[in-house]
């Protein structure tokens, strides 16, 4: 899995949607403090970040977004996702029976 910065992640996500016009892209978001699992005590001063992963079955990408950047990042990601859905979720034309 490739850990990218937020801006390159968005461009890779856009490319992933372009490659998979008829396929699926899975996006997972979770809260994380990015510490190793074997740490004894949680650090109360450590700030949680949002870990975002995307995969299309072949390529896996991920990024971390701080709480201060999250609003801007989520707006950009929603624009990319809506653009991808607009092409694939077009209504089918109904056939008129005579």
Secondary structure, DSSP 8 states (H G I E B T S, - for coil): -EEE-HHHHHHHHHHHHHHTSSS--EEEEEEE----TT-SS--TT---EEEEEEE-SS-EEEEEE-TTTHHHHHHHHHHHHHHHHHHHT---------
